[in-house]
Amino acid sequence: MFVIPKSLVTTRLVTLPSTDRDELKSMARFEAERHIPFNAERHIVAYHVLRAEGLGGARVLLAAADEPDLEGAIAIAEAAGISIEAIDVSSLAQFNSLAAQLGGELASETVCLIHLGAGAADISIVAKGELLFTRSAPIGYARLAEMLGEIAGGGAPPAIEELPRIDMTHPEDGLRLLGFFSAHAPGPVQPFADPAEAAPEGPLAIVAQWRERLVQEIRRTYEFARREFECPPIDSLALSGDAERWPGFAEFFSDVFHLPVRGLRPFQALASPPAAPPDAALQQAAYAAAAGALARYWRGGAVAIDLLPEKHRARGLARRRKQALISSALLLAALLALGGLFLKQSARMRQAQIERIAAEVERLRPLAEELIDKEKQLAIIDRYRWDKRSALAILDTISSYSYFPRNVALTGFDFVKDRSAKITGYALTLEDLNKFITDLEAATFENERIFSYIDADHKFGETLDRDRDQPLVRFLLKCYMD
């Protein structure tokens, strides 16, 4: 953001018969050229819509500046390495600072805003919250230094940074400090007396003439606003720039115009006002234009004028795009570098983890092999234990019969897996043997019979116990599987 002096800009408050953006642009150009005294074709014109009027019209603030003046300001900024994104006007930015400070109070007052600089004084009339008229008068304090230098008797004029030592209500003390009076100089002149009452060529008369000229410019500005815009009487004055910091200016204007005077605190125009020590409060006045120009980015209703020539706007857009591409490329390169470092670190960590896992596997390998062997052994045992056609399963089935071994006893068991079983033994009676054979034939495994066929052979009359009278039945059973 670059702020140029009001002295380089022509401003007008007008009413245009449209609210369409494209129409307003051409209308603003046409209307501005009516107020440009010469070289209208090379002026840069900008506008700001203040409000909509009745019947489709708009209240518009126009601003126009000669392009060579703008190019000169841009060249100065670029020589200092500053890229300009927009060009604002000093008095309009000062109005934004005033509006931010007073807020809604400004809507009910008529205020004269005076910003004193080295080269000129910006004088603005604000009524009902609207900037009615603003002008720049070539009566800055550099002119006072020149006038005092002309009577310095061939000496150098006072430095402009020393001029605020001159109190506007009692200028003789400051003039004495600047070497214009001896210790035995006459007493002070009344600060509001006619300048002719002072010595015609003396320093007091010079100061009186300069401040009287400033008063005349303020009155001339108000009279124009009253005549052209029906401006109501001024309710108060607001001082900015060196008028705020200069000793005695507030009292001087208050006594001349019989109005209250306030100082401008432009930091209130910022979204986040900077912290400042109490003794630096008056230094805020130097930032009135800068703070007001920035207010356009956050404060609703702020006057936003941009006089940047289109070619510089396009160049700035191209520069921002280039910077965005460079920033994106740098960011991408940084991301790729970080990604590479991350992948490298991840690979290193993964390799270390793999090595730890491999070492743990080697440590547990003997235990795992031992467990596998035991699992195989258990599987073999389980296969025989839970195989319903195994020898153990068949013997277990036989031993579960209620009459075994009291009525039936085995003397031999010859087993061929999955083929046959030859069973020999004794039974008390033939009925016991038949029951045993019947039970074997009915024995099943997974709903299928264990033996598909049983060949029985038996003999009577053999006695194992000499005390037993009844002979036993000796049997041989050949049991076949599928």
GULO-516420 format. One record per residue (C-alpha): x, y, z; chain. Coordinates in Angstrom, 3 decimals. Layout:
% residues N
REC        px        py        pz  unit
REC         X         Y         Z     A
...
***
This chain:
% residues 482
REC        px        py        pz  unit
REC     0.000     0.000     0.000     A
REC     1.364     3.406    -1.051     A
REC    -0.199     6.727     0.045     A
REC     0.355     9.818    -2.114     A
REC    -0.266    13.437    -1.036     A
REC    -3.667    14.963    -1.630     A
REC    -1.916    17.786    -3.510     A
REC    -1.338    15.350    -6.407     A
REC    -4.970    14.224    -6.580     A
REC    -8.248    15.817    -7.614     A
REC   -11.256    14.554    -5.649     A
REC   -14.952    15.249    -6.059     A
REC   -18.143    13.999    -4.433     A
REC   -20.788    13.390    -7.114     A
REC   -24.061    11.588    -7.702     A
REC   -24.138     9.256   -10.717     A
REC   -27.362     7.870   -12.255     A
REC   -26.436     4.184   -11.976     A
REC   -25.356     1.461    -9.587     A
REC   -24.033    -0.929   -12.235     A
REC   -20.310    -1.533   -11.809     A
REC   -19.440    -1.333   -15.511     A
REC   -21.575     1.753   -16.082     A
REC   -20.146     3.491   -13.028     A
REC   -16.619     2.972   -14.319     A
REC   -17.292     4.842   -17.572     A
REC   -19.465     7.468   -15.847     A
REC   -16.777     8.100   -13.243     A
REC   -14.229     8.674   -15.983     A
REC   -16.507    11.082   -17.827     A
REC   -17.443    13.003   -14.672     A
REC   -13.832    13.225   -13.453     A
REC   -12.650    14.719   -16.746     A
REC   -15.047    17.624   -16.177     A
REC   -13.051    18.595   -13.087     A
REC    -9.535    17.987   -14.450     A
REC    -8.081    21.296   -15.667     A
REC    -5.617    19.854   -18.201     A
REC    -4.258    16.583   -19.672     A
REC    -7.415    14.753   -18.699     A
REC    -6.639    11.857   -21.051     A
REC    -3.517    10.834   -19.141     A
REC    -5.120    10.910   -15.688     A
REC    -5.818     7.732   -13.744     A
REC    -9.374     7.786   -12.374     A
REC   -10.693     5.743    -9.460     A
REC   -13.962     5.862    -7.560     A
REC   -15.614     4.586    -4.393     A
REC   -19.372     4.124    -3.997     A
REC   -20.401     5.672    -0.697     A
REC   -24.069     4.698    -0.827     A
REC   -26.969     4.039    -3.176     A
REC   -29.282     6.955    -3.908     A
REC   -32.921     6.972    -4.961     A
REC   -34.064     5.970    -8.465     A
REC   -31.058     3.769    -9.118     A
REC   -28.363     6.380    -8.504     A
REC   -25.209     6.243    -6.403     A
REC   -23.251     8.690    -4.266     A
REC   -19.685     8.335    -5.506     A
REC   -16.332     9.754    -4.436     A
REC   -14.074    10.366    -7.450     A
REC   -10.289    10.610    -7.427     A
REC    -7.998    11.433   -10.358     A
REC    -4.226    11.792   -10.538     A
REC    -1.869    12.615   -13.386     A
REC    -0.123     9.411   -14.449     A
REC     3.399    10.978   -14.562     A
REC     2.991    11.964   -10.902     A
REC     1.965     8.408   -10.066     A
REC     4.854     6.981   -12.063     A
REC     7.255     9.219   -10.148     A
REC     5.920     7.950    -6.815     A
REC     6.056     4.349    -8.038     A
REC     9.648     4.817    -9.224     A
REC    10.669     6.100    -5.781     A
REC     9.064     3.090    -4.103     A
REC    10.588     0.589    -6.521     A
REC    14.021     2.191    -6.108     A
REC    13.654     1.468    -2.393     A
REC    12.747    -2.149    -3.158     A
REC     9.055    -1.710    -2.315     A
REC     6.391    -3.434    -4.423     A
REC     3.202    -1.374    -4.639     A
REC    -0.112    -3.229    -4.571     A
REC    -2.403    -0.180    -4.352     A
REC    -2.185     3.629    -4.222     A
REC    -4.344     5.530    -1.737     A
REC    -4.774     9.275    -1.111     A
REC    -3.553    10.886     2.106     A
REC    -6.735    12.803     2.999     A
REC    -8.972     9.791     2.270     A
REC    -6.815     7.556     4.457     A
REC    -6.933    10.194     7.221     A
REC   -10.726    10.172     6.988     A
REC   -10.698     6.378     7.502     A
REC    -8.644     6.859    10.673     A
REC   -11.086     9.489    11.936     A
REC   -14.098     7.271    11.163     A
REC   -12.503     4.347    12.996     A
REC   -11.794     6.524    16.040     A
REC   -15.215     8.180    16.337     A
REC   -17.362     5.315    15.047     A
REC   -21.092     6.068    15.196     A
REC   -20.436     9.428    16.832     A
REC   -19.223    10.752    13.476     A
REC   -22.705    10.296    11.963     A
REC   -24.116    13.082    14.149     A
REC   -21.253    15.591    13.845     A
REC   -19.702    17.919    11.319     A
REC   -15.951    17.698    11.741     A
REC   -13.099    19.582    10.119     A
REC   -10.051    17.301     9.907     A
REC    -6.710    19.137     9.650     A
REC    -3.564    17.192     8.828     A
REC    -0.435    19.353     8.841     A
REC     2.601    18.138     6.933     A
REC     5.880    19.637     5.823     A
REC     4.749    20.475     2.307     A
REC     1.013    21.025     2.680     A
REC    -1.994    20.908     4.955     A
REC    -4.805    18.470     4.110     A
REC    -8.170    19.947     5.134     A
REC   -11.260    17.725     5.020     A
REC   -14.892    18.431     5.867     A
REC   -16.897    15.479     7.201     A
REC   -20.661    15.769     7.718     A
REC   -22.990    13.011     8.929     A
REC   -20.235    10.449     8.553     A
REC   -19.592    11.375     4.899     A
REC   -16.492    13.000     3.451     A
REC   -18.029    16.048     1.744     A
REC   -14.920    17.819     0.558     A
REC   -11.157    17.620     0.924     A
REC    -8.378    19.811    -0.396     A
REC    -4.667    20.348     0.054     A
REC    -3.327    23.829     0.835     A
REC     0.376    24.598     0.137     A
REC     0.915    25.965     3.620     A
REC     2.975    23.240     5.288     A
REC     5.497    24.085     7.973     A
REC     8.351    23.889     5.452     A
REC     6.958    27.179     4.141     A
REC     7.263    28.639     7.651     A
REC    10.934    27.602     7.719     A
REC    11.486    29.362     4.372     A
REC     9.789    32.537     5.585     A
REC    11.891    32.592     8.751     A
REC    15.005    31.900     6.699     A
REC    14.326    34.983     4.588     A
REC    14.730    37.227     7.643     A
REC    17.617    35.296     9.165     A
REC    20.123    37.821     7.853     A
REC    21.854    35.507     5.417     A
REC    21.920    32.638     7.878     A
REC    20.511    29.204     7.219     A
REC    16.769    28.776     7.822     A
REC    15.822    26.727    10.874     A
REC    15.591    22.968    10.356     A
REC    11.993    21.923     9.935     A
REC    12.349    19.279    12.661     A
REC    13.105    22.128    15.116     A
REC    10.003    24.171    14.256     A
REC     7.706    22.314    16.728     A
REC     9.741    24.068    19.442     A
REC     7.662    27.132    18.527     A
REC     4.501    27.071    20.639     A
REC     1.648    28.431    18.505     A
REC     0.138    30.247    21.491     A
REC     3.461    31.724    22.701     A
REC     5.795    31.647    19.699     A
REC     8.353    34.068    21.116     A
REC     9.811    31.463    23.509     A
REC    10.465    28.990    20.738     A
REC    11.821    31.681    18.437     A
REC    14.235    32.717    21.161     A
REC    15.427    29.098    21.435     A
REC    16.002    29.116    17.677     A
REC    18.162    32.245    17.995     A
REC    15.786    34.877    16.632     A
REC    15.712    36.934    19.863     A
REC    18.322    37.888    22.372     A
REC    17.732    37.478    26.049     A
REC    16.591    41.143    26.174     A
REC    14.052    40.852    23.357     A
REC    10.707    42.620    23.778     A
REC     7.839    40.847    25.470     A
REC     5.481    38.489    23.649     A
REC     2.941    39.543    21.087     A
REC    -0.647    38.443    21.684     A
REC    -1.028    35.192    19.762     A
REC    -4.313    36.112    18.054     A
REC    -3.634    39.728    17.310     A
REC    -3.593    41.068    13.808     A
REC    -0.232    40.163    12.228     A
REC     0.249    43.840    11.390     A
REC     0.617    44.592    15.103     A
REC     3.931    42.730    15.139     A
REC     7.082    44.064    13.575     A
REC     6.400    43.836     9.819     A
REC     9.588    41.944     9.121     A
REC    10.063    40.276    12.504     A
REC     9.848    36.543    13.289     A
REC     6.699    36.994    15.375     A
REC     4.975    38.582    12.382     A
REC     6.157    35.718    10.167     A
REC     4.665    33.135    12.541     A
REC     1.459    35.154    12.827     A
REC     1.172    35.460     9.047     A
REC     1.758    31.744     8.545     A
REC    -0.829    30.612    11.077     A
REC    -3.296    33.223     9.805     A
REC    -2.830    31.833     6.314     A
REC    -3.598    28.384     7.689     A
REC    -6.777    29.708     9.329     A
REC    -7.817    31.317     6.041     A
REC    -7.363    28.044     4.172     A
REC    -9.545    26.236     6.710     A
REC   -12.277    28.861     6.390     A
REC   -12.035    28.811     2.601     A
REC   -12.420    25.027     2.598     A
REC   -15.500    25.167     4.797     A
REC   -17.087    27.957     2.749     A
REC   -16.725    25.886    -0.413     A
REC   -18.290    22.843     1.287     A
REC   -21.131    24.976     2.649     A
REC   -21.810    26.534    -0.740     A
REC   -21.493    23.406    -2.900     A
REC   -22.777    20.697    -0.546     A
REC   -24.922    22.641     1.944     A
REC   -22.557    21.641     4.717     A
REC   -23.914    22.400     8.215     A
REC   -21.835    24.395    10.720     A
REC   -18.723    22.678    12.035     A
REC   -19.114    21.092    15.471     A
REC   -15.487    20.225    16.209     A
REC   -11.959    20.091    14.843     A
REC    -9.719    17.025    14.604     A
REC    -5.949    17.440    14.349     A
REC    -3.613    14.993    12.696     A
REC     0.026    14.853    11.661     A
REC     2.233    17.604    13.081     A
REC    -0.809    19.705    13.939     A
REC    -1.498    17.136    16.663     A
REC     2.082    16.945    17.916     A
REC     2.903    20.662    17.662     A
REC     2.629    22.479    21.017     A
REC    -0.142    25.039    21.208     A
REC    -1.934    24.168    17.964     A
REC    -4.993    22.689    19.700     A
REC    -5.344    25.753    21.951     A
REC    -4.745    28.087    19.005     A
REC    -7.491    26.546    16.840     A
REC    -9.876    26.273    19.787     A
REC    -9.522    29.994    20.537     A
REC    -9.758    31.048    16.886     A
REC   -12.806    28.938    15.936     A
REC   -14.372    28.617    19.411     A
REC   -14.787    24.885    18.858     A
REC   -13.644    21.769    20.728     A
REC   -10.473    20.204    19.330     A
REC    -9.538    16.531    19.494     A
REC    -6.407    14.696    18.456     A
REC    -6.470    11.847    15.943     A
REC    -5.444     8.419    17.268     A
REC    -4.972     6.467    14.017     A
REC    -3.928     3.187    15.658     A
REC    -7.626     2.667    16.430     A
REC    -8.108     2.164    12.689     A
REC    -6.046    -1.021    12.850     A
REC    -7.588    -4.440    13.488     A
REC    -4.867    -5.172    16.087     A
REC    -3.513    -1.854    17.412     A
REC     0.188    -2.080    18.351     A
REC     1.188    -1.609    21.954     A
REC     2.826     1.756    22.581     A
REC     4.190     3.395    25.745     A
REC     2.003     6.177    27.173     A
REC     4.565     8.890    26.389     A
REC     4.440     7.886    22.694     A
REC     0.706     8.507    22.277     A
REC     1.239    11.708    20.302     A
REC     3.552     9.881    17.894     A
REC     0.487     8.095    16.519     A
REC    -0.379    11.213    14.547     A
REC     2.467    10.494    12.138     A
REC     0.742     7.239    11.108     A
REC    -2.727     8.645    10.362     A
REC    -2.535     8.050     6.609     A
REC    -0.831     4.648     6.881     A
REC    -3.327     3.297     9.423     A
REC    -6.305     4.671     7.499     A
REC    -5.083     3.133     4.237     A
REC    -4.884    -0.285     5.900     A
REC    -8.401     0.103     7.325     A
REC    -9.863    -0.773     3.904     A
REC    -8.835    -4.406     4.435     A
REC   -10.901    -4.993     7.554     A
REC   -13.231    -2.090     8.356     A
REC   -16.603    -2.116     6.658     A
REC   -17.504     1.178     5.015     A
REC   -13.915     2.411     4.759     A
REC   -13.204     4.573     1.715     A
REC   -11.117     2.461    -0.664     A
REC    -9.559     4.330    -3.594     A
REC    -6.878     2.696    -5.729     A
REC    -5.018     4.877    -8.260     A
REC    -2.462     2.249    -9.256     A
REC    -2.141     2.291   -13.087     A
REC    -3.445    -0.837   -14.780     A
REC    -0.071    -1.847   -16.210     A
REC     1.444    -1.872   -12.726     A
REC    -1.553    -3.789   -11.430     A
REC    -1.031    -6.422   -14.139     A
REC     2.694    -6.455   -13.396     A
REC     1.969    -6.886    -9.699     A
REC    -0.438    -9.719   -10.448     A
REC     2.196   -11.418   -12.606     A
REC     4.778   -10.880    -9.866     A
REC     2.478   -12.367    -7.237     A
REC     1.790   -15.344    -9.473     A
REC     5.508   -15.800   -10.011     A
REC     6.138   -15.515    -6.291     A
REC     3.333   -17.990    -5.667     A
REC     4.889   -20.424    -8.150     A
REC     8.321   -19.973    -6.590     A
REC     6.862   -20.409    -3.117     A
REC     4.960   -23.482    -4.268     A
REC     8.104   -24.899    -5.879     A
REC    10.141   -24.246    -2.737     A
REC     7.403   -25.745    -0.608     A
REC     7.217   -28.771    -2.899     A
REC    11.007   -29.151    -2.779     A
REC    10.906   -28.905     1.000     A
REC     8.109   -31.475     1.147     A
REC    10.030   -33.806    -1.169     A
REC    13.166   -33.382     0.925     A
REC    11.224   -34.033     4.107     A
REC     9.497   -36.961     2.411     A
REC    12.873   -38.385     1.374     A
REC    14.206   -37.997     4.900     A
REC    11.057   -39.585     6.263     A
REC    11.294   -42.535     3.861     A
REC    14.989   -42.951     4.616     A
REC    14.341   -42.856     8.336     A
REC    11.375   -45.208     7.932     A
REC    13.503   -47.639     5.901     A
REC    16.224   -47.488     8.543     A
REC    13.706   -48.116    11.312     A
REC    12.050   -50.896     9.307     A
REC    15.417   -52.557     8.673     A
REC    16.261   -52.346    12.363     A
REC    12.867   -53.833    13.203     A
REC    13.380   -56.656    10.686     A
REC    16.768   -57.414    12.193     A
REC    15.270   -57.513    15.694     A
REC    12.490   -59.812    14.505     A
REC    14.989   -62.072    12.704     A
REC    17.123   -62.294    15.843     A
REC    14.041   -63.137    17.895     A
REC    13.022   -65.781    15.347     A
REC    16.461   -67.398    15.569     A
REC    16.247   -67.343    19.332     A
REC    12.810   -68.980    19.322     A
REC    13.510   -71.433    16.475     A
REC    14.694   -74.371    18.724     A
REC    11.681   -73.907    20.977     A
REC     9.369   -73.793    17.960     A
REC    10.901   -76.971    16.510     A
REC    10.517   -78.686    19.861     A
REC     6.876   -77.620    20.032     A
REC     6.304   -78.880    16.484     A
REC     7.764   -82.291    17.390     A
REC     5.588   -82.492    20.468     A
REC     2.590   -81.469    18.420     A
REC     3.314   -84.304    15.986     A
REC     3.641   -86.756    18.847     A
REC     0.391   -85.572    20.357     A
REC    -1.265   -85.845    16.958     A
REC    -0.138   -89.457    16.678     A
REC    -1.389   -90.190    20.171     A
REC    -4.659   -88.409    19.487     A
REC    -5.055   -90.256    16.228     A
REC    -4.822   -93.531    18.042     A
REC    -6.691   -92.265    21.043     A
REC    -9.651   -90.893    19.154     A
REC    -9.680   -93.337    16.203     A
REC   -12.822   -95.402    16.816     A
REC   -11.413   -98.171    14.631     A
REC    -8.113   -98.380    16.458     A
REC    -7.271  -101.347    18.682     A
REC    -7.534   -99.207    21.808     A
REC   -10.921   -97.849    20.744     A
REC   -12.262  -101.358    20.053     A
REC   -10.938  -102.713    23.367     A
REC   -12.347   -99.654    25.134     A
REC   -15.733  -100.340    23.536     A
REC   -15.616  -104.010    24.623     A
REC   -14.672  -103.113    28.185     A
REC   -17.683  -100.794    28.403     A
REC   -20.121  -103.699    28.111     A
REC   -21.838  -104.432    31.421     A
REC   -21.249  -108.181    31.263     A
REC   -17.545  -107.831    30.668     A
REC   -15.445  -109.461    32.138     A
REC   -17.820  -111.400    34.405     A
REC   -19.697  -113.230    31.642     A
REC   -17.237  -112.747    28.775     A
REC   -13.439  -112.638    29.035     A
REC   -10.789  -112.186    26.371     A
REC    -7.644  -114.227    26.039     A
REC    -6.317  -112.766    22.781     A
REC    -6.673  -109.779    20.468     A
REC    -4.944  -109.746    17.097     A
REC    -5.564  -106.466    15.253     A
REC    -4.807  -105.390    11.690     A
REC    -5.612  -101.682    11.312     A
REC    -8.556  -100.877     9.065     A
REC    -8.830  -104.548     8.040     A
REC    -9.682  -107.025    10.790     A
REC    -9.514  -108.043    14.422     A
REC    -9.262  -111.616    15.711     A
REC   -10.697  -111.956    19.211     A
REC   -10.384  -115.100    21.361     A
REC   -11.798  -115.779    24.806     A
REC   -14.397  -117.533    26.971     A
REC   -18.072  -116.974    27.663     A
REC   -20.123  -118.413    30.511     A
REC   -22.929  -119.388    28.220     A
REC   -23.768  -119.453    24.586     A
REC   -26.279  -116.669    25.266     A
REC   -23.467  -114.487    26.632     A
REC   -21.400  -115.188    23.531     A
REC   -24.292  -114.373    21.225     A
REC   -24.949  -111.129    23.071     A
REC   -21.255  -110.225    22.762     A
REC   -21.329  -110.933    19.019     A
REC   -24.525  -108.873    18.630     A
REC   -23.000  -105.914    20.462     A
REC   -19.847  -106.048    18.307     A
REC   -21.944  -106.081    15.160     A
REC   -23.868  -103.026    16.429     A
REC   -20.751  -101.037    17.391     A
REC   -20.455   -97.867    15.194     A
REC   -17.945   -95.152    14.291     A
REC   -19.339   -91.834    12.960     A
REC   -22.701   -93.523    12.372     A
REC   -21.058   -96.371    10.467     A
REC   -20.587   -99.910    11.749     A
REC   -17.040  -100.764    12.792     A
REC   -17.262  -104.368    11.643     A
REC   -19.034  -105.285     8.486     A
REC   -18.869  -109.032     9.087     A
REC   -18.061  -111.360    12.059     A
REC   -17.151  -115.031    11.670     A
REC   -17.757  -116.878    14.984     A
REC   -16.307  -120.262    16.034     A
REC   -16.908  -121.796    19.476     A
REC   -16.508  -125.055    21.448     A
REC   -18.192  -126.342    24.598     A
REC   -16.926  -128.400    27.455     A
REC   -13.658  -126.765    28.298     A
REC   -13.292  -125.977    31.957     A
REC   -10.768  -123.508    33.242     A
REC   -11.770  -123.780    36.882     A
REC   -11.760  -127.344    38.331     A
REC   -14.286  -126.341    40.981     A
REC   -16.749  -125.222    38.327     A
REC   -19.269  -127.805    37.159     A
REC   -20.635  -125.868    34.188     A
REC   -18.327  -125.920    31.163     A
REC   -17.290  -122.649    29.488     A
REC   -17.743  -121.684    25.864     A
REC   -14.445  -121.057    24.128     A
REC   -14.742  -118.754    21.109     A
REC   -12.796  -117.355    18.206     A
REC   -14.261  -114.295    16.501     A
REC   -12.895  -113.030    13.197     A
REC   -14.177  -109.495    12.785     A
REC   -13.742  -107.874     9.366     A
REC   -13.866  -104.201     8.494     A
REC   -14.600  -102.835     5.029     A
***
